[in-house]
Amino acid sequence: SGSGSTQSLLWTVSQDCSQTCSCPADPPRCPVGTSLVLDGCGCCKVCARQLREPCSLLEPCDHHKDLYCDYTLLSDTQTGVCMAQDGQPCVLGRRTYGSGESFRPTCKHQCVCMNGEIGCVPTCPTKARPPSPDCPYPRPVHIPGKCCEDWVCHQTPPERHYQAVSAGQTPNHSGPRENCIVQTTAWSECSASCGMGVSSRVTNDNRRCQLERQTRICMVRPCSSQQERDIRKGKKCIRTPRAQLWMRFRLSGCSSSRLYRPRFCGVCTDGRCCTPSTSVTASVEFRCPEGDVFTRKMMFIKTCSCHHHCQQDNDIFLASSARRMSGDYDSTL
């Protein structure tokens, strides 16, 4: 059709980024689990192409999932196919997913495998419906045949509150936080023995005094480091070396706003492995190529210990059994 040929012409001409940027007033709405990224010209925000989808300069792959556009798979040199960087696969249940692959284990979650780690986002709305004059007491209910809960309107308040008010009693406004006995587990081991991983703990230290799982990113050591060279003569281990150069942390294609010179856990030549024994948790700000900014909690190592209780590399299930750390606390760096 005429519109199709015009679109193809514009696409071909703009492949060299010589055209003036002309973007829609509002960025596109991407499906759940699909990143909004800048096109290859750094001009407009577009929905990133996913694993095994066609890609081009103006339709880039989702770099947050370590995908890249492979132009060698098709005869058209301006069109490629999104492929995943080499990485560990993920196993969930009885299925194996390749690094960079998206999947839905349930109707309520959209997940992606990234180098052995599984990350998920909810597909159902998570925000509570606020009360309104025509719906003063909204409540979530499960509708048969539907995946997500729906909100239904009630004109009367919850039973306990209604009975207290009708009996002339003053409702107890002291929230659960005032009567909370705070319980917090230790952080689990980092899910990756090198490179960026995830650590978690369970706590009820929140306003609702309800148990929740908290996560932080962690890096025990860089994968590219050759720490054996730094072991002193006559020694078998280097326990807690500091990075020789200032560095930026990288997460999902984004870089930390600040430079850091962190401590890492070292290595041994006698079969022992070194893991964090004390650490602090601090917030790190990341900036993405498309201009987005986000903050993540991150583990910063203070000291490491070297021992024979070694687990398999990058085994998140074994890592969650947790070799306990002592003296961990939140900090601002």
Sequence and secondary structure as in RCSB ss.txt:
>XXXX:A:sequence
SGSGSTQSLLWTVSQDCSQTCSCPADPPRCPVGTSLVLDGCGCCKVCARQLREPCSLLEPCDHHKDLYCDYTLLS
DTQTGVCMAQDGQPCVLGRRTYGSGESFRPTCKHQCVCMNGEIGCVPTCPTKARPPSPDCPYPRPVHIPGKCCED
WVCHQTPPERHYQAVSAGQTPNHSGPRENCIVQTTAWSECSASCGMGVSSRVTNDNRRCQLERQTRICMVRPCSS
QQERDIRKGKKCIRTPRAQLWMRFRLSGCSSSRLYRPRFCGVCTDGRCCTPSTSVTASVEFRCPEGDVFTRKMMF
IKTCSCHHHCQQDNDIFLASSARRMSGDYDSTL
>XXXX:A:secstr
 HHHHHHHHHHHHGGGS S     SS     TT  EEE TTS SEEE B TTSEE SSS B GGGTEEEETTSSS
 TT EEEEE S   EEETTEEE TT EEEEETTEEEEEETTEEEEEESS  S    BTTBSEEEEE  TT SS E
EEEESS  HHHHHHHHTT       TTTT    B      S SSSEEEEEEEE  STT   EEEEEEEESS TT 
 GGGGS TT SB  S B SS B  EETTEEESS B  B   BBSSS EEEEEEEEEEEEEEE TTS EEEEEEEE
EEEEEEES    TT HHHHTT    SS EE   
